[in-house]
Amino acid sequence: MTQKRFIPENWKRQWSKFMVTFFDYLPTKYEANSREWAVRKLVWDFKDGKRWQAVANMVARRMREQFGKEVGNVTFVCIPASSAEKNEKRYRLFSWEVARLTGCQDGYKAVEIEGERLAIHETKTAKRVQSVEVIKLNREYLSGRKVLVFDDVLTQGHSYARFACALERMGAQVLGGYFLGKTICGYNY
């Protein structure tokens, strides 16, 4: 018997906001055609801190289309990567370029990864210890801002919803999210 997963109401509220994806992303467990391989390569390169200018151009173009003259009132904030090093490599220049191209506010420095700590997850049958990042949000900076959230890949939307809710607890108004790729199921060719 499968147990139904509880979904918090505030997550559902985040999912009801606009969620723009630029590409369908096919996981590697599925066979892919040449276009799907090109999207994989773009996502992987972006995660490695490459091709950020091309992605920034796509994002900026869409932001200008969607927000028009109001783009200057939007703060662009990326969901942090798994470590401070990866976060800087992936998002520092990218976020700066999006802000430069659009006139929006660069929210990169409003989110800080303070390193890692150990987390102990205990269930009835097992105890698991893992290293997790500690994210610090700048309440003073975020309070009252209209925020557009960005992440590289949207799978189920849990990371987006959790992060958007955290931003709103800091006083931000999350408008919605942009995602480079959205995970899709594959087809056997």
C-alpha positions, 0 to 999 in steps of 0.5 A: 500500500502506497502512502499519500504524500502530504503537500503543504498548502503554501507549496500549492500556492507557490505552484499556482504562480507562473512557472516558465520553463525554457526546455524539456529536460530528459534524464539520462535513463532515457534514450534521447534524440539529438535535440534532447542531447543538446538540451542535456549538454546545455543544462550540464554546461550551465551547472558547470558554470559554462554557457551562462551568457547564453542562458542569461540572454534567454532569461533576460529576453523573456523577463523583458517580454513578461515584465516590460517597464516593470522589470526594474522592480523585479529582484532576480534570485537563484535557488542555491546550488549544493555548495557555496563553491558550486553556487558561485560558479553557477550563479554569480556572473549569470545573475549579474548578467541577467540584471545588466541586460534587464535592469532588474535587481541582482539578488545573488548576494541576498542568499548565502551558503554558510557551509555545510553541517551534518543532518541526522534523519531518523526513521523507525528502521534506520538512522541516516547522516548526511552533509547538508548546506546551510542557507542564510537569507538577507531579510533586510534586503528581501523584505518588500521586494518582488522576487523572480526565482530561478533554478536550473532544472524543475523536476517535482517543484519541491525545491522551488516551493520550499525556497519561495516560501522561505523568501516570503517568510523574509518579507519578499513577494515571490512572483513565480519561477523561471527554470532552464529545464523541466524534467520529462519522462522519456519515450523509447524510440 
